Structures are given as C-alpha cells and as structure tokens.
Amino acid sequence: MSSTTTKTTSPTTPALGHAVARGFSWMIAQTLGTKGINTTANIVLAWLLAREDFGLIGLAYTVTAFVSVLQRAGLREILIHRHAQFRRWANPVFWMSLTLGIGGMLLTLASIPLVVRIYQEPKLAGLLAILSLNAPLSALLVVPQAKLSNQLRFKAQSLIVVTVALVQAMIACTLAWRGWGAYSIAVAMVTSIAVNALIQWSLAPHRPGIRLRIRRWWYLMGDSAALTIMSALWTVTSQGDFIMLGIFHDAVQTGLYYFAFNLSMQTVTLFTDNLGNVLFPTLSKLQEDPHRQTQAFILASRMLALVTIPACFLQAALADPAIRLIFPDKWAPAIPVVQILCIGMAFRAVGAPGQSLMQSQGRFKTLMIFHGALSATFIISVGMAAAFGGLVAVALAESLVFVVLWPVVCYLGIRYGGGRWREVSRIYTPAMIGSVLAITPGWAAAMMLPSMPYGNVVRISLICASSLLFYWLIMPRLAPADWNGLWERFHQMLKRTSSPIAASVSVNRGN
C-alpha cells in the first residue's frame, strides 16, 4: 500500500515544487518591472503635478480604500481555496462580487457630500465620482484572477500586472502633461482597471449563468467575514495617517506626506509582499508540526531582516541627496518625513510576515485582535500628532507604533511553536547593529562634504559604496550562520531562475 502511494504522489511533488519556484521567480520579475515603471512615473508626476494634487488623491483614497474592503470581501481567496469546486462557486462569486461592486460605487457617490464637508475640499467631489467606478470594474477581476491562480499561470499573471502598470503610467503622465492635475491619476487608475479586466477575461474566460445562486452567498459571507474584518482593520491603519492629516491640515501638507510615504514603502513592497505570498502556502504544509514550522519561519525572518533592514536604513540615508537630485525643490520638506518613515518601515517589513505564520496556523481570531490593537493605537497616536504637530510629528508617531507593535506579531506567531522573545531579538538585532555600523560612516562623511558640482551624485555614490562595503565586511562576523545561509539560498534561487531561461534559449537555437 505504501509503495503505491509513493509512486502516485512522487511525480506531482517535484512538479508542484518547480511551479512554486517558477512562480516566485516571475513574482520577483513582476515586482522589479512594476517598481521600475511606477518609480519612473512618480518622478515624472512629481515634476508635472502640484503638492495639492497628490494630497487630493491621497484623501480620495481614504474613501475608496474602505469601499474596496467591502467589495473584495475575500471572495477571490475563497475561490482559490475551493479550486476543486471552481465551477460550483464561480457563478455565485461573480454575481456577489458584482453586486458588492455596484454597492460600493453607490456608497462612494453617496459619501461625497460628507467627505467634502469633513476635509473641506470641494475638488474631491469630481475625483470621487471618477474613482467610484473602480469598485464595479474591480469586481470583474475576481473570477478570472482566481482561475489563473488555480491554473498556476504565474507567467501570465506577472505579464498582466506589468502591462497594466505601464498603461496606467503612460495615461497618468500624458494627462498630467496636458494639465489634468489630480484627475490624471484618477482617470489613469480607472482606465487601467478596465484594461486589466479585458485582458483577464480574454485569458481566463467565464460565462456567468443567469441564476444568481443567492442561497450560496450566505456560505460565502460566513467564510469571508474574518478576512473582511482583518482587511477593514488594516485599512484603518494604512489610511489613518492620511485621514488625520486631511482633518487637521490642508491638501498641500497631505500631499507632502503622501509623497514621502510612497517613497518609504518601496523596500517593504519589494521584499515583504513576495515573501508573504510564498510563506503562507509553504508554512501551511507544516501546520501539523508547530515546532518545525516555527523554526522555518525564524530562519526565513532572520534572512529577510539581513536584506530589508539595511535596505530601509540605506533608503533613509539616501533620502536627502536623492530627493534633491531627482525631484524639484517643492518636495524638499518631505525629506525628514521619508527618513523617519524608513526606520519604521524596517520594523514593519520584518514583522509583517508574522501574519502569514499566524494564518498558516489558523489563528485568525488572534490576528484580528492584533489588528484591532494596532489600528486603535495607530489612530490615537497619529491623530494626536496631527492635531498638535506637523508632518514630522505624524511620521514619528507612525514609526514609533511600527517599532513597538510589529515585533509583537513575530512573537505571537512563534510562541505557538515554542518561540520566545529572545528569538524575536535575534531576528532584529544583528541586522540593525550591522546596518547602523555600516551606513553611519558614509552618511556622516557625505553630509559633511561642501557644496560642489554634482555634489548630490557624489554623496549618493559615497553612501552606497561605503555602506555596501562595510556591511559586507561586518555581517559575516556578526551573524555568520544566517549570512552564509542567505547567500546559499540566493545562489539556489539563481539556479532555479536560470534553468528555464537556459532551456528556452536551447529550444530557440534548435528552431
């Protein structure tokens, strides 16, 4: 009996492993591609748009972000989880998602008078009217996205994301050049979602039946409740700073903060999003062995910290010369905000994968309690900072919350498998000490340089070169095992990534 089982399952396991490896490679390529496109577009928009335009978009997103929570309701994740019964659930998911999308559009339109009154910004009315179309258009993406994920078509998904990002960037920059102001970003977003829907449905078509299957909606609502609550709480945290700035400050100040926040988020989205997408399914396979699961997470987190913490700290050190070199002078007041936020983002980037660990353990209630505490603490801290201080005070409050609370997620996750606070300390401490020791000398020397031609280019080069050199020399002595393990896995990933490329080249040569 056992031999039969081995023969049956052994061929599928390597195939699944190769699919995951290829998917991760495409995910990294997608992230790098979209980062390059979005960074270029943001630089162009920073020159073409006023600070008030960024502030208006940031305030408008505080409304649409909450609407999108209700519109998504975790339906795509449920459809992916029930991939074996895709045909049974695709139709009710489609109609339920579309209904929620239309409801979200109507809710956005109905909220316009109240939002304009709270923020004292009449220009928000037109922006919200356009952005309200996002909800029904996004609803059309749920079924085809789930279908592509179930078919493990990672390459197609990655190419779609890059294509849509390019379309959105081109439209936004063109309209901004034509003088559309904040509307250039809103129109570009709505148009890109429509293009995304057309591509998704052409690659993964689904013919929705006429019957709505409303009775099945109740089962979907029950499964999506926990995901919706957590998403809503996280939206409170992610949008709370912009909400408070909109209430206590004008659109110009909100625009500066929005600009600084987006810059500080680059490292977080580059590393953490990809790792989270891989950690959740991987750790779920070890849920029957909590100790082994915890040790695997601790090892992955240590290696993540060795990359993300120095990247965030280096971004903070480069903020002054880089912003002065690339962007116009109107964005110079955002420099200290970027520097402060980058420090907080380092703690968030390393702590965020703890959510994947807790999800793989099925501890959704504990995760909801944490997000409730995080959102409440965040709103109170940022609200007081916005009411009695300026942008720097808000950035300090936000970073302080991240520094204190995100390591708690790591502890809550590893505690289930016998982990302790000392393991959390070992995740953060070596990378933090190494980053400070490696980056500080070059940053201090760069800031002491006198004014000179191409001075900011010289400062950036000095900080980068000295930081990378010192970090390379320090970390093998500070955390030898983790450092060697990081490079070993990096080489493994390069081999997995290069194998399909080499195979493709050989096939092309043969043809």
N, C-alpha and C positions, 0 to 999 in steps of 0.2 A: 504493500500500500504506500509506504513512504517513498519507494523508488519511483512509483508512478507520479506521485505529487511533484517530485523533484524534476522529472522530465517535462512535466506540463508547465511548471512555473519558471523554470530556469531561463527559457528563451525570452520571456517577457520582461524579466527584471533588468537585464542589460539594456534592452530596447528602451525601457522607461528611463533608466539612468542616462542613456545617451540623449533622450528627448529633453530631460531636465537640463543637462549640460548645454545642449544647443540653445534651449530656451533662455538660459541665463546669459549666454554669450550674446544672443540677439537683444536681450533686455539691456545689456550694458551698451551695445552699439546704438540702440534706440535712444538711451538716455544721453549719450555723448552727442548724438546727432541733434536731438531736440535742444540740448543745452547750448550748442553752438548757434543754432538758429535763433533761439529766444534771447540769448545774450546779445547777438548782433542786432536783433530787432529792438531790444531795450535801449541799446546805445543810440540807435537812430531816433527812437521815440523821445529819448531824454533830450536830444537836441531840438526836435521839432515841436514838442508839447510843453506847455507851462506846468509849473508845480501844481497849480489848481486842477488841471486836467487829471493828473494822477490821483489827487485827493478825491475828486468826484467819482472816479472809477472805484477807488478803494471803499468809499462809502456805499456805492451801489452794490458792491459785492457783499457787504454785510447783510443785505436783504436777500439777495439771490442765493447765498450760501445756505441760509436756513431753509429756504424753499427747496433747494436741491436735496436736502436731507430727507424731506417728506417724499419727494419724487422718486428717489432711489429706493429707499426702504429695504435695502439689502436683497432685492429681487434677483439681481444678476448672480450674486454669490449663492443664493438658494438654487438657482437653475444649474449652476456649475456643480454644486454638491449633489444634485439629483440627476446627474448626467445619464444614468441608466434609464431614467424615465423622462427623457427630454421631451419627447413628443406629447406625453400626457400633460406636462406642466407648461410647455412653451406658450400655448394659446392663452390660458388664464394669466400667465405672467405678462404677456404682451398687452392684453386689454386692461389689466390692473395698472401696469406701468403707464400706459397712455392716459388712463383716467386720472391717475395721480399727477401726471404731467400737465394735463389741461387744468386740473385744480390748482396746481402750483402757479400756472400762468395767471389765472384769475385772482389768486391770492396776492400775487405780486402787484397786479394792477390795482387791486382794492387797497393795498397798503401805501400807495403813492402819496395821498394827501397827508397821512400821519407821518411818513418818513420825511417829507419835505418840511413839515412843521417842526419835527424833533431836531433835524440837522440844520434848519434854517437855510436850505439850499434849493431854490426853485429849479435849478438846472437838473436836479436829479429826476424830475418827472419824465422828461424825454428819454433819459438813459435807462430808467427802469422799465419804461414801456417797450423799448427795444430788447433789453435783456430778459424780459418776461417770456420771450419766445424760446429761450434756452430750455425751459422745463419740458414742453411737449416734444421738441426736437431731440433732447437727450433721452427721452423715454423710448424713442425709436431705436436707440442703440442697444438696449438691454438684451434682447433675444439674440441678435447676430453676434454680439460680443461674447455671450455665453457659449454660443455654438462654436465659434472659432477657438475658444479656450478649451472646450471639451474635445475638439479635434486636434489639440496640441499644435495649432498652426501659429507658432510663435513668430516665424519669419513674416507672415502676412500681417500679423498684429503690429509688429515693430515698424514695418514699412508704412502702414496706415498712419501710425502716430507721427512719424517723421513727415509724411506728406501733408497731413493736416496742419502740423506746426508751421510748415513752410507756407502753406496757403494763408494761414492766419497772419503770419508775419508780413507777407507781401501786401495783403489788403490793408493791414493796420498802418504800415509805413506809407503806402500810397495815399491813403485818405488823410493821414496826418500831414503829409506834404501838401495836400490840396487844401488844408486849413479846416479840417473837420473837428479838430480838438479832441475832447474825450469821446466823442461819438465814433472816432476812427477805431478805437479799441473795442467798443461795444458792437459795432457792425461787423468787425472782423471776427469776433468770437461767435456771433450767431451764424454767420456765413460758414465758418469752418465746421461748426457742428452739423450743419445741413450737408456739407460736402462729406463729412465723416459718415453720416447716415447713408448717403447714396453708395459710398464705397463698401461699407459693411454689408448692406443688403445685397449688393451685387456679388460679393464673395461668399456670403452665407445666407442665401435667401430662405425666407419662411413665409408660408401662406397662412395668415391668420384666419381661423374659421369664424363664421358668423356668430356662433354661440359663445357667449361671454364666460360661461362656466363660473358664475358668481359664487356658487357654493364652495368652490375650491379656493376662493380668495381668502376665506376665513382661516384656512390652514396656512396659507402664505403669510397672512398677518401675524399669526402666532409665532411662526419661525423668524419673522423679520423684526419682531418687537425689540429684542435685545440689541440687535445690530443698529436699529434706528435710534434707540436711546443713547447708545455709546457714540454714534455719529453726531447726534444733536449736542451732546455734552462737549465733544471735541470741537464742534463748530463754534460753540460759545467761547472756548479757549482761543481758537485760531482767529476769530473775528473780534474778540473782546477789546483788544487794544485800539482797533480802528473805530469801533463803536464809541468808546470813551473819548477818543480824540475828536470824533465828529460832534460829540455833545459839548465838550468843553473848549474846543479850538476850532479854527476855520479850516477850509479845504486846503489852503496852502500848506499849513503845518501837517495836516493829514497826508498830503501828497509827499512831503519830505519823508515822513515816517514810512509810508508805503514803499517808496523808492528804496530806503535803507533796509527795510525788512526783506524785500525781494532779493537784494544783493546778499544779505546774510544767510539766506536759505539755500544758496546754490550748493554748498557742500552737503547739506543734510539730504536734499533730494537726490543728489548724485549717488550717494552710498547707501543710505538707510532704506530708501524705497526698494531698491533692488534686493538688498539682503533680507528685508522683511518678506518679500514675495517668495524667496527661496526657503527661509527659515520655517515659515508656518507649515507647509506641507511636509518638510523634512522632519521637523520635530514631532509632528503628529504621528509619524511612524514609530516613535519611541515612547509613546504615551503609556505603554504597559511597563516601562522601566524608568520610573521617575529619576532615579539617581543618574543613570546613564544619560538621560535626556538633559538633566541639569548640567552635567559636566560638558556635554557637547555645546550647550548654549554659552557656558562660561568661556570655553575656549574660543568660540566664534566671536564673542563680545570683546575679549582681550585683543584679538587681531583687528576687529573693527576699530577699537579705540586707538590702536597704533597708527591707523590711517586717518581717521576722521578728526581726532583731537588736534594733531599738528596741522591738518588742513584748515580747520576753523581758526586756530590761533594765527596761522600764517596769513589767512584772509584778513584778520583784524590788523595785523602788522602792515599789510599792503594797502589797506583802505585809503589812507591819506594820499600817498603818491599816485595810486592807481586812479582814484576818482578825480584828482586834479589833472591828471594826464588825459583821461579819456572823455570826461564829461564837462559840460560848461560850468562856469563859476556858480550858477544859481543852485547847484546841488552840493556845494561845499559845506553848508550847515548840516548835511546828513552824515558827515564823516564820523563824528564821535558816536552817533547812534549806531552806525554799522559796526564800529569797533566793539561797542558794548554788547550788541546783539550776537555777534560772532562767538563771544565767550559762552553765552547762554546756549547757543545752538550746539556747541561741542557736547554739552551735557545731554541735550535733547537727542542728538544723533546717536549717542551710545546707549541711552536709556530706552529709546523708542522700541527697539526690537524685543524688549521685555514683554511688550504687548503680544507679539507673535508667540512667545513661550506660554503665556497665560491662556491664549486662545487655543493652542495645541493641547493644553491641559484641560480644556473645557471649563475654565474658571471665569465665566462671563460675568457672574454676579460680582466677584471681587474686582474685576476690571471696570465694571460700571461704577462701583463705589469709588475707586481711584479717580476715574474721570470726573465724578461729581465733586470730589475734594479738590481736584486740580482746577476745574472751571470756577468753583466758588472762590478759591484762593486767588486765582488769576484775576478775576473781575474786580474783587475788592482791592487788591494791590495796585493794579493798573488804573482803576478808577480814582483812587486817592492820589496817585502820581499825576494823572491828567488834570485833576481838579486843582491841585496845589502846586504843580510844577509844569515843566515843559517837556520837550521830546526826550531829552537826556534822562529825566526822571522816569518817564514811562519805560524807556529802554532798560534802565537799571532795575525797575520793578519786575519787568518781564524776565530778564535774565536771572534775577535772584530766585524767582519761582522755579525756573527750569533747573537751576543749580541744586535747589533743595529737593524738589519733588521727583525729577526723572530718575535719579538713582534709586528711589523707592520702588519703582516698577521692577528694576533688576532684582531687588531684594525680595519683593513679593513673589516673583517668578521662581527664583532659585530656592526659596525657603521650602517650597513644596517638595523638592528633591533633596533636602538636607543642607542647602546652602546657607551661608551666614553673611553678616555684614563685612567680614574680612575678605570674602570673595569679591564683593562689590568694590571694596577699596583696591583690590589687586587689579580690577578691570580699569579703573580710572587713574590711579596714582602714577604708575610708570610712564604712561603716555603724557600725562600732564607735566610731570617733572622734566621729562626729556624735551617736551615742546618748549617749555619756558627757557631751559638752559640753551637750547639750540637756536631759538628765534631772537631772544633778547639782545645778544651782542650785535647782530647785523642790523636789527631795527634801531638800536640806540646809535650806532655809528651812522646810519643813513639819515636819521633825524638831525644829527649834528653837522651834516655837510652844509657848506654855504651855498648860496644861490649861484647857479651856473647854467649854461646852456644844456638843455636836455637833462636837467637835474633830476626830474622825477623818473626818467628812464634809468639813470644811474642808481637811484635809490631802490627802485624795484629790483634791478639786477643784483645789487649788493645784498638785499634782504633775502632774495630767493636762493642765491648761490651759497651764502654763509649758512642759512637755515638748513638747507638740504645736506650740506657737508657735515655740519655739527650733529644733526640728527642721525645721520648715517654712522657717525663715529660713536655716539652716545648710546643708542638703543641696544646694540649687541652686548653691551656691558651692563645695561640697566635691566633688560628683560631678554636674556639670551634665548631661552626656550621659545617664547612667543614670537620673537623676531625671526628666528630660524623657521618656525612653523609657518609664519606668514609668507616668507619667500618660497618655501616649498609648495604651498598651495597656489601661489601666484604662478609658478612655473607649470604646475599641473593644469591650471586654467588655460595658460597659453597653449599647451599641447592640445587640449580639447578643442580650443578655438581654431587652431591652425590645421587640425586634421581634416575637417570638412572643406576648408579652403584649398588644401593641397589636393584633395580628391576631386574637387571641382575643376582645378587647373589641369589635372591629368586627363580628365574627361574631355575638356575643351581642346587640349592638344591632340587627343586621339581623333576628334572630329575634324 
